């Protein structure tokens, strides 16, 4: 096979030290085989290079200049291939490679003159603090792309709810009931996610994406709210399965110390899919039926699945488990004495937080249009100003804080703050809408990422899909409950906004009372947190 094109950086420096001394410094401070590295120029793995993959190659060639001086040429090169997102992070990786070469050059120059060593490198905000292998980086990128497609398909109903309501001329109560019923697709997701434990992550991610594309294509053709609701239930089931299984695969494959980072990257990818839906909202201004084009666009994602299938690999942890006799996908293991308490707490948190997140996400556009007089184009402008950058900052912040400070404090603090800010948003007006929306998006991004990462970490590999499927069913029940409450109370409370604000109270309670009772997984391996069942079948 032809070798992959390399990203590389070269630095050449003159050092006021003889060649033998420079070789000794390399041997002592960089690689144990630095002598052969210097003599032959053979590439070796770079140790402790944050933000660069583990297969990055370092070569150092030292030339004797005479008179007790020498010249060192440092080359750092990587053939890392990140499917789908090279446009976004390729420049960051190249920048880090250049920084690595400069760092080694500066360190060699300092050490040769008896000065203190240069401080260790740190990764940029959008790169991990620990290096990934090429296989780990590729799986994360493919899982992120799958999450983008799934989130795009899953966000269509909520963001087009007002336009669909106008097309079919239905009441607020009927709309919220339809949105709630569509959550029944969680049963489809539970089935697919349980199969992810039995048949593998890769197969179920691809199945979920195909299901989304087909269901949304048919949705675009539906003549009434009843058939549309049924198809969206199916679509949402596949959305939940594809997105959550992709998250499980990414967390399983991530190196230790980067699981929250992997979850953050998938959350960003989901935000990209959501943004694509928001960008399409102005289409609805062209006519009552224009929202159907967005669903057809989701159907076209079916054409992208073969390419994803070629790039997406199975997680190594799952492959290793599949080679054993350990029984996979047993629901009884999720609720047994060892893991039952974790499941109960996570289920309570999922139910209570989704009582707010579902009506807030699904009905915000309707609230802005009906109560605040925004057009579809106005909603696009508002969402662009309050969602994109704050969500991005929140996700990056959550990924860092969750590794440094722990999942529990991040989840508890920011989920409570998100609930308070959502109350402020739905009870305010004018400029305060922007302020509270920005703060709630930032806080929800932090808290949501921390708790979702824990959902994948706190159960063993053989039931990680099943446990998260069961949690999804409970969370979706909370979503349906919140939607029904918001719809039923909207008239008596004087508007949908006040009804949604009421749904924020359970989120605050969950953050204060339940999240602190979960075990802290940060700083531990998955095997330490949730060891795989050792007894074989039979």
MOGILIN-V961407 format. One record per residue. RES is the residue in one letter. BURIAL is + if it has 24 or more other ideal C-beta (glycine too) atoms within 12 Angstrom, else -. Layout:
BEGIN
res->(RES | RES)
burial->(BURIAL | BURIAL)
END
This chain:
BEGIN
res->(X | X | X | X | X | X | X | X | X | X | X | X | X | X | X | X | X | X | X | X | X | X | X | X | X | X | X | X | X | X | X | X | X | X | X | X | X | X | X | X | X | X | X | X | X | X | X | X | X | X | X | X | X | X | X | X | X | X | X | X | X | X | X | X | X | X | X | X | X | X | X | X | X | X | X | X | X | X | X | X | X | X | X | X | X | X | X | X | X | X | X | X | X | X | X | X | X | X | X | X | X | X | X | X | X | X | X | X | X | X | X | X | X | X | X | X | X | X | X | X | X | X | X | X | X | X | X | X | X | X | X | X | X | X | X | X | X | X | X | X | X | X | X | X | X | X | X | X | X | X | X | X | X | X | X | X | X | X | X | X | X | X | X | X | X | X | X | X | X | X | X | X | X | X | X | X | X | X | X | X | X | X | X | X | X | X | X | X | X | X | X | X | X | X | X | X | X | X | X | X | X | X | X | X | X | X | X | X | X | X | X | X | X | X | X | X | X | X | X | X | X | X | X | X | X | X | X | X | X | X | X | X | X | X | X | X | X | X | X | X | X | X | X | X | X | X | X | X | X | X | X | X | X | X | X | X | X | X | X | X | X | X | X | X | X | X | X | X | X | X | X | X | X | X | X | X | X | X | X | X | X | X | X | X | X | X | X | X | X | X | X | X | X | X | X | X | X | X | X | X | X | X | X | X | X | X | X | X | X | X | X | X | X | X | X | X | X | X | X | X | X | X | X | X | X | X | X | X | X | X | X | X | X | X | X | X | X | X | X | X | X | X | X | X | X | X | X | X | X | X | X | X | X | X | X | X | X | X | X | X | X | X | X | X | X | X | X | X | X | X | X | X | X | X | X | X | X | X | X | X | X | X | X | X | X | X | X | X | X | X | X | X | X | X | X | X | X | X | X | X | X | X | X | X | X | X | X | X | X | X | X | X | X | X | X | X | X | X | X | X | X | X | X | X | X | X | X | X | X | X | X | X | X | X | X | X | X | X | X | X | X | X | X | X | X | X | X | X | X | X | X | X | X | X | X | X | X | X | X | X | X | X | X | X | X | X | X | X | X | X | X | X | X | X | X | X | X | X | X | X | X | X | X | X | X | X | X | X | X | X | X | X | X | X | X | X | X | X | X | X | X | X | X | X | X | X | X | X | X | X | X | X | X | X | X | X | X | X | X | X | X | X | X | X | X | X | X | X | X | X | X | X | X | X | X | X | X | X)
burial->(- | - | - | - | - | - | + | + | + | + | + | - | + | + | + | - | + | - | + | - | + | + | + | - | + | + | - | - | - | + | + | - | - | + | - | - | + | + | - | - | - | - | + | + | + | + | - | + | + | + | + | + | + | + | + | + | + | + | + | + | + | + | - | - | - | - | - | - | - | + | + | + | + | + | + | + | + | + | + | + | + | + | + | + | + | - | - | - | + | + | - | + | + | + | + | + | + | + | + | + | + | - | + | + | + | + | + | + | + | - | + | + | - | - | - | - | - | - | - | - | + | - | + | + | + | + | + | + | + | + | + | + | + | + | + | + | + | + | + | + | + | + | + | + | + | + | + | + | + | + | + | + | + | + | + | + | + | + | + | + | + | + | + | + | + | + | + | + | - | + | - | + | - | + | + | + | + | + | + | + | + | + | + | + | + | + | + | + | + | + | + | + | + | + | + | + | + | + | - | + | + | + | + | + | + | + | + | + | + | + | + | + | + | + | + | + | + | + | + | + | - | + | - | - | + | - | - | + | + | - | + | + | + | + | + | + | + | + | + | + | + | + | + | + | + | + | + | + | + | + | + | + | + | + | + | + | + | + | + | + | + | + | + | + | + | + | + | + | + | + | + | + | + | + | + | + | + | + | + | + | + | + | + | + | - | - | - | - | - | + | + | + | + | + | + | + | + | + | + | - | + | + | - | + | + | - | - | + | - | - | + | + | + | + | + | + | + | + | - | - | + | + | - | - | - | + | + | + | + | + | + | - | + | + | - | - | - | - | + | - | - | + | + | + | + | + | + | + | + | + | + | + | + | + | + | + | + | + | + | + | + | + | + | + | + | + | + | + | + | - | + | + | - | + | - | + | - | - | + | + | - | + | + | + | - | + | + | + | - | + | + | + | + | + | + | + | + | + | + | + | + | + | + | - | - | + | + | + | + | + | + | + | + | + | + | + | + | + | + | + | + | + | + | + | + | + | + | + | - | - | - | - | + | + | - | + | + | + | + | + | + | + | + | + | + | + | + | + | + | + | + | + | + | + | + | + | + | + | + | + | + | + | + | + | + | + | + | + | + | + | + | + | + | + | + | + | + | + | + | + | + | + | + | + | + | + | + | + | + | + | - | - | - | - | + | + | + | + | + | + | + | + | + | + | + | + | + | + | - | + | + | - | - | + | + | - | - | + | + | + | + | + | - | - | - | + | - | - | + | + | - | + | + | - | - | - | - | -)
END
